[in-house]
Amino acid sequence: MKASQLIERYEAFCPQDLSLEGDVVGLQIGTLDKDITKVLVALDLREQTVCEAVEQGAELIIVKHAPIFRPLKHLMATPQNQMVLDLVKHDIAVYVSHTNIDVVEGGLNDWFCDLLGLSDVDVLSETADGQGIGRVGNIATTSFEDLARKVKETFQLDSVRLVSYNRANPPISRVAICGGSGQSFYKDALKKGADVYITGDIYYHTAQEMLTDGLLAIDPGHHIEILFVSKIAELLNQWITENNWELKVVEAQESTNPFWHL
């Protein structure tokens, strides 16, 4: 089948125009005007991901985080550029689905809510026409620390960072969540009545501002977005069955999480 045929179906589910202003989405490397038999789904595109794609014989990679986020100044064979050069050498196309998969109904943030058991879910920060980034919903009342433990267990983490002064452990019944680095939306969490905000990459001073404004937070790290891989693979396989496509989906296995805790 043509790569363009697969991406046309993907964009019917998750259009590019749902992405936030200035975001990098869509085809970034190669062409969709070619036949494909195997697609690799990955969270990040790093050197180990490229090697995996080459070894698997994938002609297309669907990835969440764009490999080229800042303009390239040259294409000399530096370690960072080598990834792009290898993809071009092996004729592997790269398609990026970033904030549009965060925004779309039935996308990544809704999958997070399902895993954590949130009910009466609403958009956290509206973008347009009822669509928006992040989610907020209700849970059966639990303690802050017990919720943090649930987040740790659900996403199979070795630790989570808790944002609270003096290890405050109040009851929690309303939760906001935004995958990736969503600290800029914390005031939306306050407006929506959240007791706690779950998001990654919270800065030190932003954490202090959250507490001053009356909001607790849990930082599970950016890498919980790895859920993208299994869920997108599941969707692709569903479409393959429905349309009788001759295509194999491979989930990236190599870890691209740069952090671990001692």
C-alpha positions in Angstrom: 0.0 0.0 0.0 1.0 3.6 -0.4 2.3 5.5 2.7 0.0 8.4 1.7 -3.0 6.0 2.0 -2.1 5.2 5.6 -1.5 8.8 6.6 -4.8 9.9 5.0 -6.6 7.5 7.3 -4.5 8.7 10.3 -5.3 12.4 9.6 -9.0 11.5 9.3 -8.7 10.5 13.0 -6.1 13.1 14.0 -5.9 16.2 11.7 -2.8 18.3 11.6 -4.8 21.5 12.2 -5.6 20.4 15.8 -2.0 21.0 16.7 -0.9 24.1 18.7 0.4 27.2 16.9 4.0 26.8 15.9 4.1 23.1 16.5 5.9 20.7 14.1 3.6 18.0 12.8 3.2 16.1 9.6 5.7 14.6 7.1 9.2 15.8 8.1 11.6 13.5 6.3 11.2 11.6 3.0 8.1 11.1 0.9 4.6 9.5 1.3 4.5 8.8 -2.4 5.9 5.3 -2.1 4.8 1.7 -1.3 5.3 0.5 2.3 5.0 -2.9 3.9 6.1 -2.1 7.4 5.6 0.9 9.7 7.5 1.6 13.0 5.7 3.5 15.8 8.0 5.4 18.2 7.8 8.1 20.8 11.2 9.7 20.0 13.5 9.4 17.0 17.0 8.9 18.3 20.0 6.9 16.9 18.7 3.7 18.5 15.3 4.2 16.9 16.9 4.7 13.5 18.9 1.5 13.8 15.8 -0.3 14.9 13.8 1.0 11.8 16.7 -0.1 9.5 17.0 -3.6 11.1 13.2 -4.1 10.9 13.0 -2.9 7.3 10.4 -0.2 8.1 9.8 2.2 5.3 7.8 4.7 7.5 8.1 5.8 11.1 5.2 7.5 12.9 6.7 9.4 15.8 5.3 11.8 18.4 8.4 14.0 18.9 9.8 15.6 15.9 13.5 14.8 15.1 13.9 18.2 13.6 12.5 20.7 16.0 14.9 23.5 15.4 16.2 24.6 11.9 19.3 22.7 10.8 22.2 24.9 9.9 24.1 22.2 7.9 24.0 18.5 7.1 27.5 17.6 8.0 27.8 14.2 9.6 27.7 15.3 13.2 26.2 12.8 15.7 22.9 14.7 15.7 22.7 15.1 11.9 23.7 11.4 11.3 20.2 10.3 12.3 18.7 12.4 9.5 21.4 11.3 7.0 20.8 7.6 7.8 17.0 8.0 7.3 17.5 9.6 4.0 20.1 7.0 3.0 17.7 4.1 3.8 14.7 5.9 2.3 12.7 5.9 5.6 10.0 8.5 5.8 9.2 10.2 9.1 5.7 11.4 10.0 5.2 13.5 13.2 2.1 13.6 15.3 2.7 15.9 18.3 0.2 18.2 19.9 -2.6 17.1 17.6 -2.6 13.7 19.2 -2.7 15.4 22.6 -5.7 17.6 21.6 -7.8 15.1 19.6 -10.8 13.5 21.3 -9.9 9.9 21.9 -6.2 10.7 21.9 -3.3 10.6 24.3 -4.7 12.7 27.1 -8.0 10.7 27.0 -6.0 7.5 27.2 -4.3 8.8 30.3 -7.7 9.6 31.9 -8.9 6.1 31.1 -5.8 4.5 32.8 -6.3 6.7 35.9 -10.0 6.2 36.1 -11.1 9.8 35.7 -14.8 10.5 35.2 -16.8 13.5 33.9 -13.8 14.4 31.9 -13.5 17.9 30.3 -10.9 19.7 28.2 -8.2 21.5 30.3 -7.3 24.4 28.1 -9.5 25.0 25.0 -7.9 25.7 21.7 -10.8 25.9 19.3 -14.4 24.6 18.8 -14.5 22.6 22.1 -11.1 21.0 21.4 -8.2 21.5 23.7 -5.0 20.4 25.3 -5.0 18.4 28.5 -8.0 17.0 30.5 -9.6 17.4 33.9 -11.9 15.0 35.7 -13.1 13.5 38.9 -11.9 10.5 40.9 -13.1 8.8 44.1 -11.6 10.8 46.9 -8.1 9.7 47.8 -5.0 11.2 49.4 -2.4 13.1 47.5 0.3 10.5 48.2 -2.0 7.6 47.3 -2.8 9.3 44.0 0.9 9.7 43.4 1.5 6.1 44.1 -1.2 5.2 41.6 0.4 7.3 39.0 3.8 5.7 39.7 2.3 2.2 39.4 0.1 2.9 36.4 3.0 4.3 34.3 5.5 1.8 35.7 7.9 4.5 37.0 10.7 4.2 39.4 9.7 7.5 41.0 7.5 10.6 40.7 8.2 14.2 41.9 5.6 15.7 44.2 4.9 19.4 44.4 3.8 20.3 47.9 5.2 22.1 50.9 6.0 20.2 54.0 4.7 16.9 52.5 1.1 18.1 52.6 -1.2 15.2 52.0 -4.7 16.5 51.6 -7.7 14.6 50.0 -8.0 14.7 46.2 -11.1 14.4 44.2 -10.5 16.4 41.0 -7.4 15.9 38.8 -6.0 17.7 35.8 -3.5 16.0 33.5 -1.5 17.0 30.5 1.1 14.7 28.9 4.6 16.0 28.1 5.6 19.4 29.4 2.4 21.1 30.3 3.3 23.4 33.2 2.2 26.5 31.2 -1.4 25.3 31.6 -1.5 25.1 35.4 -3.7 28.1 35.7 -6.3 26.4 33.6 -6.2 23.5 36.0 -6.9 26.0 38.8 -9.8 27.5 36.8 -11.3 24.1 36.3 -11.2 23.4 40.0 -8.4 20.8 40.0 -6.9 19.8 43.4 -3.8 18.4 41.7 -2.1 18.8 38.3 -0.2 15.9 36.7 2.3 16.9 34.1 6.0 16.6 33.3 9.0 18.8 33.3 7.8 21.2 36.1 10.4 24.0 36.7 11.4 24.8 40.3 10.0 28.3 40.3 6.8 27.3 38.5 6.3 24.6 41.2 6.5 27.4 43.9 4.0 29.5 41.9 1.6 26.6 41.7 1.7 26.1 45.5 1.3 29.8 46.2 -1.8 29.8 43.9 -3.2 26.8 45.8 -2.4 23.9 43.4 -0.6 20.6 44.2 1.2 18.8 41.4 2.7 15.4 40.4 5.5 15.3 37.9 5.8 11.8 36.4 8.2 12.9 33.7 7.8 13.5 30.0 8.3 9.8 29.1 4.8 8.7 30.2 3.9 9.6 26.6 5.4 6.3 25.7 1.7 5.2 25.8 1.5 6.7 22.3 3.4 3.8 20.9 1.1 1.0 21.9 -2.1 3.0 21.4 -1.2 4.2 17.9 -0.1 0.6 17.0 -3.5 -0.6 18.2 -5.3 1.9 16.0 -3.2 1.1 12.9 -3.8 -2.6 13.3 -7.5 -2.0 13.6 -7.5 0.0 10.3 -5.4 -2.8 8.7 -8.0 -5.3 9.6 -10.9 -3.1 8.5 -9.4 -2.3 5.2 -7.5 -5.5 4.5 -4.2 -3.7 4.0 -1.0 -5.6 3.6 1.0 -3.8 6.2 2.8 -4.8 9.4 3.1 -2.5 12.4 6.1 -2.7 14.7 6.3 -1.0 18.1 9.7 0.5 18.9 11.4 -1.4 21.6 14.6 0.6 22.2 14.3 3.0 25.2 14.8 6.7 24.5 14.1 7.8 28.1 17.2 9.9 29.0 16.5 9.7 32.7 16.6 7.2 35.5 16.8 7.6 39.3 19.4 6.1 41.5 
